[in-house]
Amino acid sequence: MSKRINFFATKNDMVSVLSEMEEQLPFGIKYLQCGKTDSISYSTVKDIPGLGTLKEKHSEISFLIMRKDEEVTANQSGQVYQGDNPRSLEFDPSGISEDGTGLVHGMFAAMEDNEISDGLLKAVKKILNSECKKVRGWYIGKEAESLYGKLRFICIGLSEPEEYDFRIVELEKS
């Protein structure tokens, strides 16, 4: 059973939340980029290059958050995905679009129920609850909230019509 948390966050918002999680967990973690045959492991969110920037759509880049001592399983093509590593939490970063007009949403997801993925999801959710605004089930980072009204809040992709964008306050009908 898949569990998801959707959010809008800037680089600073994500670094704040995930750095706090790194400090609170009783074990070390690593971040592995999905879909790569030469997947590099990052020991902290601060080391992930390009964090907070996306070209134009959700899920352009994805990472697995795993225990540092957990063995990583790659598929037959040598790529790393959550389906092959169920004791992980998927992290799809949020980011400002390359053209600077939108903030694309991010996501945390646990694909299977187990002590590690459930624990990671619970830990990140606890921090999101204390550091972010929650609107209709979506978390909005403090810095991201300050961008509302200045940037589109993109739920799918930049090329989608603005009517599909996330709204914090529904517009009044005239």
C-alpha positions in Angstrom: 0.0 0.0 0.0 1.5 3.3 -1.1 1.5 6.3 1.2 2.2 9.8 -0.1 2.8 13.3 1.2 2.6 16.1 -1.3 4.3 19.4 -0.6 5.5 22.8 -2.1 8.9 23.8 -0.9 12.0 25.8 -1.8 15.5 24.4 -1.5 15.8 26.1 1.9 12.5 24.6 3.1 13.6 21.1 2.0 17.1 21.5 3.6 15.5 22.6 6.8 13.0 19.7 7.0 15.4 17.0 5.9 18.4 18.2 7.9 16.2 18.1 11.0 15.2 14.6 10.1 18.8 13.6 9.6 19.6 14.9 13.1 16.6 13.2 14.8 16.9 9.7 13.4 18.8 7.2 15.5 20.6 5.9 12.4 22.4 7.5 9.5 20.7 7.8 6.1 21.7 8.2 2.5 20.1 9.7 -0.6 20.3 7.7 -3.9 19.1 9.1 -7.2 16.6 6.8 -8.9 16.9 5.7 -12.5 20.7 6.1 -12.7 23.2 3.3 -13.4 25.9 5.4 -11.7 23.8 6.4 -8.7 25.8 8.5 -6.3 25.0 8.3 -2.6 24.7 11.6 -0.7 24.9 11.5 3.1 23.0 14.7 3.6 20.4 16.6 1.7 22.8 19.6 1.6 25.0 17.7 -0.8 22.4 17.1 -3.5 23.3 19.2 -6.5 20.6 21.3 -8.1 18.1 20.8 -5.2 15.2 23.3 -5.5 15.3 23.6 -9.3 13.3 21.7 -11.8 12.9 22.1 -15.6 9.1 22.1 -15.7 7.3 19.1 -14.1 6.7 16.9 -11.1 8.9 13.8 -10.6 11.7 14.9 -12.9 14.2 13.7 -10.4 13.7 11.2 -7.6 15.7 9.9 -4.7 15.5 7.0 -2.3 16.1 7.8 1.4 17.5 4.7 3.0 19.4 3.7 6.1 23.1 4.3 5.5 23.9 0.6 6.3 21.1 -0.8 4.0 22.2 -2.7 1.0 21.0 -1.1 -2.3 19.4 -3.4 -4.9 19.5 -2.3 -8.6 17.4 -3.8 -11.3 18.7 -5.8 -14.3 19.7 -2.6 -16.1 21.6 -1.4 -13.0 19.1 1.3 -12.1 17.9 2.0 -8.6 14.2 2.3 -7.9 11.9 2.0 -4.8 10.2 -1.1 -6.1 13.5 -3.0 -5.7 14.3 -1.3 -2.4 11.1 -1.4 -0.3 12.9 -0.4 2.9 13.1 3.2 1.7 11.3 6.5 1.4 11.0 8.1 -2.1 11.7 11.8 -2.2 10.8 13.7 -5.3 12.0 17.3 -4.6 9.9 20.4 -5.2 11.5 23.1 -7.2 11.3 26.4 -9.0 10.8 25.9 -12.7 13.8 26.6 -15.0 12.0 29.7 -16.4 11.3 31.0 -12.9 7.5 31.2 -13.3 6.4 28.3 -11.1 7.0 26.2 -8.0 6.6 22.5 -8.9 5.3 20.3 -6.1 7.3 17.5 -4.5 6.4 14.3 -2.8 7.5 11.7 -0.2 6.2 8.2 -0.7 6.5 4.8 1.0 5.6 1.9 -1.3 5.4 -0.8 1.2 4.6 -1.2 4.9 7.7 -2.0 6.9 9.5 -0.6 10.0 12.1 1.4 8.0 9.9 3.1 5.3 7.1 3.7 7.8 9.6 5.2 10.3 11.1 7.5 7.7 7.6 8.7 6.6 6.5 9.2 10.1 9.7 11.2 10.9 9.4 13.5 7.9 5.6 14.0 8.5 6.2 15.0 12.1 8.7 17.7 11.0 6.5 18.9 8.1 3.6 19.3 10.7 5.7 21.5 12.8 7.5 23.6 10.1 4.9 23.9 7.3 1.4 25.2 6.7 -1.0 22.4 5.8 -3.7 23.3 3.2 -6.2 20.6 2.0 -3.7 17.9 2.8 -0.7 19.5 1.1 2.3 20.9 3.1 3.7 24.3 2.2 7.1 25.4 3.4 7.6 28.8 5.0 9.7 30.2 2.2 7.4 28.6 -0.4 4.4 30.2 1.2 6.0 33.6 0.7 6.2 32.9 -3.1 2.4 32.2 -3.3 0.9 34.8 -5.7 4.3 35.5 -7.2 4.8 32.1 -8.8 2.3 29.5 -10.1 2.1 26.5 -7.7 2.4 23.6 -10.3 0.7 20.3 -9.5 1.5 18.5 -12.8 3.7 20.5 -15.2 4.4 24.0 -16.4 2.7 23.3 -19.7 -0.6 22.5 -18.0 -3.3 25.2 -17.9 -3.2 27.4 -14.9 -6.6 26.1 -13.8 -4.8 22.9 -12.7 -2.5 24.9 -10.4 -2.8 24.5 -6.6 -4.7 27.3 -4.9 -4.2 28.2 -1.2 -7.3 30.4 -1.2 -9.9 29.7 -3.8 -10.6 32.7 -6.0 -14.0 34.4 -5.4 -16.4 34.1 -8.3 -17.4 37.5 -9.8 
